[in-house]
């Protein structure tokens, strides 16, 4: 029997037999380069750092511009305070008796000087310069400068009892501290005695034993 004598059934069986050869799949993609990934991560890190630095520069610039707008007139305002002090001293030197005896012309002059002083203070306040009025307040070394002490037992120790020279603020900063006199020797508040409430809540003792 030769090869041609094979039956049709054998040929069909040979055709239906599964192939043991591996099926052809999609070709694997290229492996990403480790060096490229490192470069991308480094560029991303540098970009984030640059953006953060730019944001810090923007905030710092805005703060510097705001400070310059608020405190840029500090030197000029400090010089103007001398003029305000002289006007205030001139008005303080005139007591009520002198004002009462002044003629109409002098009264008009005094009224003009007072008006000028008020206008000057209004202009300073418009530019952020405000007067400190510490009379009766507790001494604050950040805003006040003590010149001397005064014995005064009617007020708490450490209170400002006299203002020698007015102080001024510009924004949140002290343009010039107030020169003040501070009280000493004043009585401090006494703490309540212990058991005072318990003693007051006890009923009074009965002095007459015969009432029992």
BELKANOR-V750711 format. One record per backbone hydrogen bond with DSSP energy under -1.0 kcal/mol. CO is the residue of the C=O (numbers start at 1). NH is the residue of the N-H. E is the energy in kcal/mol with one decimal. If there is no record, write none. Layout:
co: [CO:CO]
nh: [NH:NH]
e: [E:E]
This chain:
co: [2:3:7:8:9:10:11:12:13:33:34:35:36:37:38:39:40:41:42:43:44:45:46:47:48:49:50:51:52:53:54:55:56:57:58:59:60:61:62:63:64:65:66:67:68:71:73:74:75:76:77:80:81:82:83:84:85:86:87:88:89:95:96:97:103:104:105:106:107:108:109:110:111:112:113:114:115:116:117:118:119:120:121:122:123:124:125:128:130:134:137:140:140:143:145:148:150:156:158:159:160:162:165:167:168:168:169:170:173:176:178:179:179:180:181:181:182:183:184:193:195:196:197:208:209]
nh: [5:6:11:12:13:14:15:16:17:37:38:39:40:41:42:43:44:45:46:47:48:49:50:51:52:53:54:55:56:57:58:59:60:61:62:63:64:65:66:67:68:69:70:71:72:74:77:78:79:80:81:84:85:86:87:88:89:90:91:92:93:99:100:101:107:108:109:110:111:112:113:114:115:116:117:118:119:120:121:122:123:124:125:126:127:129:128:171:169:137:160:143:144:178:180:182:184:159:139:183:136:181:179:132:175:176:130:173:170:168:145:164:165:147:161:162:150:158:152:196:199:200:201:211:212]
e: [-1.6:-1.0:-1.5:-2.1:-2.3:-2.2:-1.6:-2.3:-1.0:-1.7:-2.0:-2.0:-2.4:-2.4:-2.3:-2.4:-2.3:-2.2:-2.4:-2.1:-2.3:-2.2:-2.1:-2.3:-2.3:-2.4:-2.3:-2.0:-2.2:-2.3:-2.2:-2.3:-2.5:-2.4:-2.3:-2.2:-2.3:-2.4:-2.2:-2.5:-2.4:-2.1:-2.0:-3.5:-1.2:-1.6:-3.1:-2.4:-1.6:-2.0:-1.6:-1.9:-2.6:-2.2:-2.1:-2.2:-2.6:-2.1:-2.0:-2.2:-1.6:-1.9:-2.2:-1.8:-2.5:-2.2:-1.9:-2.6:-2.6:-2.0:-2.2:-2.5:-2.3:-2.3:-2.3:-2.3:-2.3:-2.2:-2.2:-2.1:-2.3:-2.3:-2.4:-1.9:-1.1:-2.9:-1.8:-1.9:-3.0:-2.6:-2.9:-1.6:-3.2:-2.2:-2.4:-2.2:-2.1:-1.4:-2.7:-2.8:-2.9:-2.7:-1.9:-3.6:-1.7:-2.1:-2.5:-2.0:-2.7:-2.4:-3.2:-2.5:-1.8:-3.2:-2.2:-1.2:-2.5:-2.8:-1.6:-1.4:-2.3:-1.9:-1.3:-1.6:-1.6]
